Amino acid sequence: MNIIVTGASQGIGKEIVKLLCMSKKNHVIAISRNEKQLQVLADECRKSNPSANVTPYAFDLTQFDFYPLVIQRIETFMPHCDILINNAGKLIYKSIRKIDQNEFDDIFNVNVKGLFFFTQAMLPMMSKGSHIVNISSMGGIQGSKKFRGLSAYSASKGAVAILSEALAEELMDEEIRVNCLALGGVDTEMFQNAFPHAEASYSPTQMAQYIVDFALNGWKHYNGKVLPVSVNTP
């Protein structure tokens, strides 16, 4: 399968790519801003599986004007895309009293605008049976526990959830499935920065395994769904 993963250089995204590359049937394009970390990831994938088909591609998803060139480049790597995992995300831990407009825009540019327009740009490469998986957060689910300092982040992830439902409706006639996974606490660098004294429920590998299984098989059972992935309630 031809699979694209954004936010692939560290944390959950990195583990998603490593798991997908265990199968020689998959060709994975790993996208991130950090070219050095992507190359390390590609080397790790090939060390674990010498036949791993992984293409590291360094690109900043907030560079919207370059999207046409990016898609042309991606098309040289793979003729079509079966699965798009929109994992890239940005978190700034600041209270509403301290966060400024630029920081707010940074969060929404990555978490919402980047996801929206990268998906839009990828649609010509996707066809019947393709699956788009958007990664949100439990903080973006109405009625879930909220945390101080994460108002902008949670709002952006709430937007991802609603956007996923809307995109599923828009793409239904083309039989492209769109779903959203709202993740609970995962022991990533982002989580540790936001909650330095908290203990996450999942390791990046554990969560990545769930996401990979869902990306490969969830389209058979779900479309337009926002699914909480958390052992905590509410």
C-alpha positions as CSV (number, residue, x, y, z in Angstrom):
1,M,0.0,0.0,0.0
2,N,1.1,3.6,-0.6
3,I,1.0,5.5,2.6
4,I,1.9,9.1,3.6
5,V,2.5,10.0,7.3
6,T,3.0,13.7,8.3
7,G,4.7,14.7,11.5
8,A,6.9,11.6,11.0
9,S,10.2,12.5,12.5
10,Q,9.5,11.9,16.2
11,G,7.0,10.6,18.7
12,I,3.9,8.8,17.5
13,G,4.6,9.6,13.8
14,K,8.0,8.1,13.9
15,E,6.7,4.8,15.5
16,I,3.8,4.7,12.9
17,V,6.4,4.8,10.1
18,K,8.6,2.2,11.7
19,L,5.6,-0.2,12.1
20,L,4.3,0.3,8.6
21,C,7.8,-0.3,7.1
22,M,7.9,-3.8,8.7
23,S,5.8,-4.9,5.7
24,K,7.5,-5.0,2.3
25,K,4.0,-4.5,0.8
26,N,4.0,-0.9,2.0
27,H,5.7,2.2,0.5
28,V,5.7,4.9,3.1
29,I,6.5,8.6,2.6
30,A,7.5,10.1,5.9
31,I,7.0,13.9,6.0
32,S,8.5,16.3,8.6
33,R,10.3,19.6,8.7
34,N,13.4,17.9,10.3
35,E,15.5,16.4,7.5
36,K,18.1,15.0,9.8
37,Q,15.6,13.2,12.0
38,L,13.9,11.8,8.9
39,Q,17.1,10.3,7.7
40,V,17.7,8.7,11.1
41,L,14.2,7.3,10.9
42,A,14.8,5.9,7.4
43,D,18.0,4.2,8.5
44,E,16.3,2.7,11.5
45,C,13.5,1.3,9.3
46,R,16.0,-0.3,6.9
47,K,18.0,-1.7,9.8
48,S,14.9,-3.4,11.1
49,N,13.7,-4.5,7.7
50,P,16.3,-4.4,4.9
51,S,13.5,-4.4,2.3
52,A,11.7,-1.5,3.9
53,N,10.4,0.9,1.3
54,V,10.5,4.3,3.0
55,T,11.0,7.7,1.4
56,P,11.9,10.6,3.8
57,Y,10.7,13.9,2.6
58,A,11.5,17.1,4.5
59,F,8.8,19.8,4.1
60,D,7.2,22.4,6.4
61,L,3.4,22.0,6.0
62,T,2.9,25.6,6.7
63,Q,4.6,26.6,3.5
64,F,1.3,26.6,1.7
65,D,2.5,28.3,-1.5
66,F,4.8,25.4,-2.2
67,Y,2.1,22.7,-2.2
68,P,1.8,22.3,-6.0
69,L,5.5,21.6,-6.2
70,V,5.4,19.3,-3.2
71,I,2.6,17.2,-4.8
72,Q,4.5,17.0,-8.1
73,R,7.5,15.7,-6.1
74,I,5.4,13.1,-4.2
75,E,4.0,11.9,-7.5
76,T,7.5,11.0,-8.5
77,F,7.7,8.7,-5.5
78,M,4.3,7.0,-5.8
79,P,1.6,7.0,-8.4
80,H,-1.3,7.2,-5.9
81,C,-2.0,7.3,-2.2
82,D,-4.0,4.7,-0.4
83,I,-3.7,6.0,3.2
84,L,-3.0,9.5,4.4
85,I,-2.3,9.8,8.1
86,N,-2.4,13.5,9.1
87,N,-0.4,13.3,12.3
88,A,1.6,16.5,12.3
89,G,0.7,18.7,15.3
90,K,1.9,21.7,17.3
91,L,1.3,22.4,21.0
92,I,2.2,25.6,22.8
93,Y,1.6,25.4,26.6
94,K,0.5,28.9,27.6
95,S,-2.5,30.5,29.4
96,I,-4.9,32.7,27.6
97,R,-3.3,35.6,29.4
98,K,0.1,35.0,27.8
99,I,-0.4,33.4,24.4
100,D,0.0,35.9,21.6
101,Q,-1.5,36.1,18.1
102,N,1.5,34.7,16.3
103,E,1.6,31.6,18.7
104,F,-2.2,31.1,18.2
105,D,-1.7,31.3,14.4
106,D,1.2,28.8,14.6
107,I,-1.0,26.3,16.3
108,F,-3.9,26.6,13.9
109,N,-1.6,26.8,10.8
110,V,-0.2,23.4,11.6
111,N,-3.1,21.6,13.3
112,V,-5.9,22.8,11.1
113,K,-4.9,24.8,8.1
114,G,-2.0,22.5,7.2
115,L,-4.2,19.4,7.6
116,F,-7.0,20.9,5.5
117,F,-4.9,22.1,2.6
118,F,-2.5,19.2,2.5
119,T,-5.5,16.9,2.3
120,Q,-6.9,19.1,-0.4
121,A,-3.7,18.9,-2.4
122,M,-3.5,15.1,-2.0
123,L,-7.0,14.4,-3.2
124,P,-6.1,14.0,-6.9
125,M,-3.8,11.1,-5.8
126,M,-6.6,9.4,-3.8
127,S,-9.4,7.2,-5.2
128,K,-12.1,4.7,-4.2
129,G,-11.1,2.9,-1.1
130,S,-8.6,5.4,0.2
131,H,-8.5,6.2,3.9
132,I,-7.7,9.6,5.5
133,V,-6.9,9.4,9.2
134,N,-6.7,12.6,11.1
135,I,-5.1,12.7,14.5
136,S,-6.9,14.8,17.1
137,S,-6.8,14.8,20.9
138,M,-9.2,14.1,23.8
139,G,-8.8,17.8,24.6
140,G,-10.7,18.5,21.4
141,I,-13.7,16.3,22.4
142,Q,-16.7,18.1,23.9
143,G,-17.3,17.1,27.5
144,S,-13.8,15.7,28.1
145,K,-11.5,16.9,30.8
146,K,-9.7,20.2,29.8
147,F,-6.4,21.5,31.1
148,R,-5.1,25.0,31.7
149,G,-2.7,26.4,29.2
150,L,-4.0,24.3,26.4
151,S,-7.0,26.4,25.3
152,A,-5.7,27.2,21.8
153,Y,-4.4,23.6,21.3
154,S,-7.7,22.1,22.4
155,A,-9.6,24.4,20.2
156,S,-7.5,23.4,17.2
157,K,-8.0,19.7,17.9
158,G,-11.8,20.3,18.2
159,A,-11.6,21.9,14.8
160,V,-9.9,18.8,13.4
161,A,-12.7,16.6,14.8
162,I,-15.4,18.6,13.1
163,L,-13.4,19.0,9.9
164,S,-13.1,15.2,9.7
165,E,-16.8,14.7,9.9
166,A,-17.4,17.4,7.2
167,L,-14.7,15.9,4.9
168,A,-16.2,12.5,5.1
169,E,-19.5,13.9,3.9
170,E,-17.8,15.8,1.1
171,L,-15.8,12.8,-0.1
172,M,-18.5,10.1,0.3
173,D,-19.5,10.0,-3.4
174,E,-15.9,9.3,-4.2
175,E,-15.8,6.5,-1.6
176,I,-12.8,8.1,0.2
177,R,-13.2,7.4,3.9
178,V,-12.3,10.0,6.5
179,N,-12.0,9.3,10.2
180,C,-10.5,11.0,13.3
181,L,-8.8,9.5,16.3
182,A,-8.8,11.6,19.4
183,L,-5.8,10.4,21.4
184,G,-5.5,10.4,25.2
185,G,-2.1,10.8,27.0
186,V,0.9,9.4,25.1
187,D,4.4,9.6,26.5
188,T,5.9,11.9,23.8
189,E,8.1,14.9,24.1
190,M,5.0,17.1,23.4
191,F,3.2,15.5,26.3
192,Q,6.1,15.8,28.7
193,N,6.5,19.5,27.9
194,A,2.8,20.1,28.6
195,F,2.5,17.8,31.7
196,P,6.0,17.4,33.2
197,H,4.7,15.7,36.3
198,A,2.1,13.5,34.7
199,E,2.2,9.9,33.6
200,A,0.9,9.1,30.2
201,S,-1.4,6.1,29.6
202,Y,0.4,4.9,26.4
203,S,3.9,4.7,25.0
204,P,4.3,6.1,21.4
205,T,4.7,2.5,20.2
206,Q,1.5,1.3,21.8
207,M,-0.5,4.2,20.3
208,A,1.2,3.9,16.9
209,Q,0.2,0.2,16.8
210,Y,-3.4,1.1,17.3
211,I,-3.3,3.9,14.7
212,V,-1.6,1.6,12.1
213,D,-4.2,-1.1,12.6
214,F,-7.0,1.5,12.3
215,A,-5.5,3.1,9.2
216,L,-5.3,-0.3,7.5
217,N,-8.6,-1.7,8.5
218,G,-10.8,1.0,10.1
219,W,-12.2,2.2,6.8
220,K,-14.1,-1.1,6.5
221,H,-16.2,-0.2,9.5
222,Y,-16.1,3.6,10.0
223,N,-16.5,6.8,8.1
224,G,-16.9,10.3,9.4
225,K,-16.3,9.1,12.9
226,V,-14.4,10.8,15.7
227,L,-13.2,8.0,18.0
228,P,-11.8,8.6,21.4
229,V,-8.7,6.5,22.1
230,S,-8.3,6.8,25.9
231,V,-8.6,4.6,29.0
232,N,-9.5,7.7,31.0
233,T,-13.0,9.1,31.5
234,P,-14.7,11.4,30.8
